[in-house]
Structures are given as C-alpha cells and as structure tokens.
Amino acid sequence: MIKLSRSLFTERKASVSVEFAIVFPFLILLFLFVLEFSRIMFIGSALDLMTAEITRKTAISESQGINYAQRLEDIIEDEVPLWPYLTNANDFQTTVTYCKSVQDVLNDACLPTSSKDSHIILFKLEYQYYAVFNTLFSRMLDSSLTKKTIVYREFYL
C-alpha cells in the first residue's frame, strides 16, 4: 500500500497535461480580453484624432461658411475605411450644436443652427461599440464611446 501511494505522488508523467488542460482555457480568455481592450483603446484614440481634426479644420475653414456637421461626416468617411475590421461607419452618431455662452453648454441649452451671437460650437462624436467576441464580453464591453469638443469662434461671416 505504501508503495502504491508513493508511486501515485511521485509519478509526474501526466501532470503537465492535466495542468495545461486546466490553465489553457483561462489563457485563451485572457488573450481574447486583451484583444478586445486593445480594440477599445484604438477606437478611443481614433475618436480623439477625429475630434482634433474637426477642430483644426473648423479653425482653418471658418471664413468659408462650412457646414460643420457635413465636415464631421466627411472626416468619418475618410477615416473609417482605414480600419475596416475594427469599426463600422454606421455606428457613428454626430451632433453639432451652437451655443451663445458657456452657461448654455453646461445647461445643455445649445441650438442646432448657428446664429450671429453663437460663439461656441459643440461637437459630439459617439460610437456605439459592440464587442467582437460578443458572447464572452457583451455585458462588460458593449457601450458607447463618446468624445465632445468645444470650439470657440472668434469671428463670423
């Protein structure tokens, strides 16, 4: 009996296989989570870049009387084809509102059309994020990523 128990605890032929079978599913789950998190970080960085680009183009094209909502849509159409497997252009929502003061921005009292005394433009870019591995991460990661940018206009047409 002692010999049998000694051979059971000293025999290591199958222990690596058993340990691998126990740990491997957790490693795969960790790898998939890192992929999803990387995707979220990339999309967030792309949203930052698009909002910075729209503010730059707003400052450059101020004297041309550009439709800012259309300009934002154009930037999305230009940028999204560069990363087709990461995002879907149909999941973007854009809003451009015009405010007279900072208090209007804080009270959410901005108007959808520009007027002579609306000095502030509020750009809102929202992306409805869906996890690629939807069955694993749907409750944790499905949400909307939103970027807001406020631009102060110094001059008008």
Secondary structure as UniProt FT lines:
FT   HELIX           2..10
FT   TURN            13..14
FT   HELIX           15..60
FT   HELIX           62..64
FT   HELIX           68..79
FT   HELIX           80..82
FT   TURN            84..86
FT   HELIX           89..91
FT   STRAND          92..99
FT   HELIX           102..106
FT   TURN            107..108
FT   TURN            116..117
FT   STRAND          120..129
FT   HELIX           134..141
FT   STRAND          143..152
//
